Amino acid sequence: MTLKRKLLAGLFTLCASFSALATIDINGVKVEDSTTLAGTKLQLNGAGTRFKAVFKVYVGSLYTSQKVNSLEELMAAPGPKRLSMTFLREMEAGPFGRLLTRGVEDNVPRNEMSKLVPGLIRMGDIFTVNKVLLPGDIIHLDWIPGTGMVVTAKGKVQGEPFKEPEFFKAIMAIWFGPSPADFKLKDAMLGQK
């Protein structure tokens, strides 16, 4: 092997090593260490698996412009934010949408719920239209300043953005509020694991 080929082979191995460091594997899902949203590079804040009883439901990942450790820090962080869910098992979308509504109810004071009802109905409609979430399907919940929360399911933007920051906070409370559905996933996405 010539010196040039040895150097190229070494360079290829080095690049492959750096590439491997740029992703983590969680239950077969490749989670990138960064993503770009609305022209802003976001860093992986944390990622983990959502369990329902003993079943693995999805891999959740949170991307932010700076490290956050709580719902309050997430909301205060500048720029766009992304929460992604990559499904590991088949799930009916309608019941999943109802679980999201229940998550909001568990984490938002009752006197604030009436303002959230129109948005929750729209979220329920989004999941009803999608019918079934299959292994490998991805949902992104993106906060884009000046636009609002954009929901993307299976690669397609779902309706108009949810413009109210209070609604985005209520949705994020499902994962990062005082009564999250999965405390281990909360800790993992906040990088506290």
C-alpha positions in Angstrom: 0.0 0.0 0.0 1.4 3.4 -1.0 1.9 6.2 1.5 -0.8 8.1 -0.2 -3.3 5.2 0.1 -2.3 4.7 3.8 -2.9 8.4 4.5 -6.3 8.4 2.7 -7.3 5.2 4.5 -6.3 6.8 7.8 -8.2 10.0 7.0 -11.3 8.0 6.0 -11.2 6.1 9.3 -10.8 9.3 11.2 -13.7 10.9 9.4 -15.8 7.8 10.1 -14.9 8.0 13.8 -16.0 11.7 14.0 -19.2 10.8 12.1 -20.0 8.1 14.6 -19.5 10.6 17.4 -22.1 12.8 15.8 -24.9 10.4 16.5 -26.0 8.2 19.3 -28.1 5.0 19.0 -31.1 4.6 21.2 -33.0 1.4 20.6 -32.0 1.5 16.9 -32.8 5.1 16.4 -29.9 7.3 15.3 -30.1 10.6 17.2 -28.0 13.4 15.7 -26.0 15.6 18.0 -27.3 18.7 16.2 -30.0 19.8 13.8 -30.8 23.0 11.9 -34.1 24.7 12.3 -35.1 28.0 10.7 -31.5 28.7 9.8 -30.3 28.1 13.4 -28.0 25.3 14.4 -29.4 23.6 17.5 -27.6 21.2 19.8 -29.0 18.0 21.3 -30.0 18.8 24.8 -30.8 15.2 25.6 -32.6 12.1 24.4 -34.2 9.0 25.8 -37.0 6.4 25.4 -40.6 6.8 26.4 -41.9 3.7 28.1 -45.5 2.8 28.6 -45.5 0.0 31.2 -42.8 -2.3 29.8 -43.3 -1.3 26.2 -40.9 1.1 24.3 -43.1 3.7 22.6 -40.8 6.2 21.0 -37.4 7.9 21.3 -37.7 11.5 22.3 -35.0 14.1 21.7 -34.8 17.8 22.5 -32.8 20.3 20.6 -32.1 23.8 21.8 -29.8 26.8 21.2 -28.3 26.4 24.7 -28.3 23.8 27.5 -31.6 23.8 29.4 -32.4 21.9 32.6 -36.1 22.8 33.2 -39.3 23.8 31.5 -38.6 27.4 32.5 -35.1 27.4 31.0 -36.5 25.8 27.8 -39.1 28.6 27.4 -36.5 31.3 28.2 -33.9 29.9 25.8 -33.5 32.1 22.7 -34.3 31.0 19.2 -36.0 27.9 17.8 -36.5 24.7 19.7 -37.4 21.1 18.6 -38.8 18.1 20.3 -38.8 15.0 18.2 -40.4 11.6 18.7 -39.4 8.6 16.6 -41.8 5.8 17.1 -40.6 2.3 18.0 -44.0 0.6 17.9 -47.3 0.9 16.0 -49.7 3.2 17.8 -53.1 4.6 16.9 -52.7 8.3 16.4 -56.1 9.3 17.9 -55.4 7.7 21.3 -51.9 9.2 21.2 -53.5 12.7 20.7 -55.7 12.1 23.7 -52.7 11.1 25.8 -51.1 14.5 24.9 -54.3 16.3 26.0 -54.2 14.3 29.3 -50.5 15.3 29.7 -51.4 19.0 29.4 -54.3 18.5 31.9 -51.8 16.9 34.3 -49.3 19.7 34.1 -51.2 23.0 33.6 -53.3 24.8 36.3 -57.0 24.2 35.8 -57.7 27.9 35.5 -55.4 28.1 32.4 -57.0 25.2 30.6 -59.9 27.1 29.0 -57.5 29.2 26.9 -55.8 26.0 25.6 -58.9 24.1 24.5 -59.0 25.4 20.9 -55.4 24.4 20.4 -55.9 21.0 22.0 -58.8 20.4 19.7 -56.6 21.2 16.7 -53.8 18.9 18.0 -56.4 16.1 18.4 -57.5 16.7 14.8 -53.9 16.4 13.6 -53.5 13.0 15.2 -56.9 11.8 14.1 -56.1 12.6 10.4 -52.8 10.6 10.7 -54.6 7.5 11.9 -51.7 5.2 12.7 -48.1 5.9 13.8 -45.8 3.2 12.6 -42.3 2.2 13.8 -39.9 4.8 12.3 -42.5 7.5 11.9 -41.3 10.9 13.3 -43.2 13.8 14.8 -41.4 17.1 15.2 -42.8 19.8 17.5 -40.8 22.9 16.4 -41.0 26.4 18.1 -40.0 29.0 15.5 -39.9 32.6 16.9 -42.2 34.8 14.9 -44.0 31.8 13.5 -45.1 29.6 16.4 -45.2 25.9 17.0 -45.1 23.9 13.8 -46.1 20.3 14.0 -44.6 17.9 11.4 -45.8 14.3 11.2 -44.4 11.7 8.8 -42.5 14.4 7.0 -45.5 16.7 6.4 -46.4 20.0 8.1 -49.7 19.6 9.8 -51.9 22.7 9.4 -51.2 26.2 10.5 -48.7 27.0 13.2 -49.9 27.3 16.8 -48.9 31.0 17.4 -49.3 31.3 21.2 -46.2 30.8 23.3 -48.5 29.7 26.2 -49.8 26.8 24.1 -46.2 25.7 23.2 -45.3 25.9 26.9 -48.4 23.8 27.8 -47.4 21.2 25.2 -43.8 21.1 26.4 -45.1 20.6 30.0 -46.3 17.2 28.9 -42.6 16.1 29.0 -41.0 18.7 31.3 -43.8 19.8 33.7 -44.2 18.7 37.3 -46.1 15.5 36.4 -44.6 14.2 33.2 -45.8 10.9 31.8 -42.3 9.5 32.0 -39.8 10.9 34.6 -36.9 9.0 33.2 -37.5 10.5 29.7 -37.8 14.0 31.2 -34.4 13.6 32.9 -32.9 12.1 29.7 -34.1 15.0 27.5 -33.0 17.5 30.0 -29.6 15.9 30.0 -29.8 14.9 33.7 -29.3 11.2 33.1 
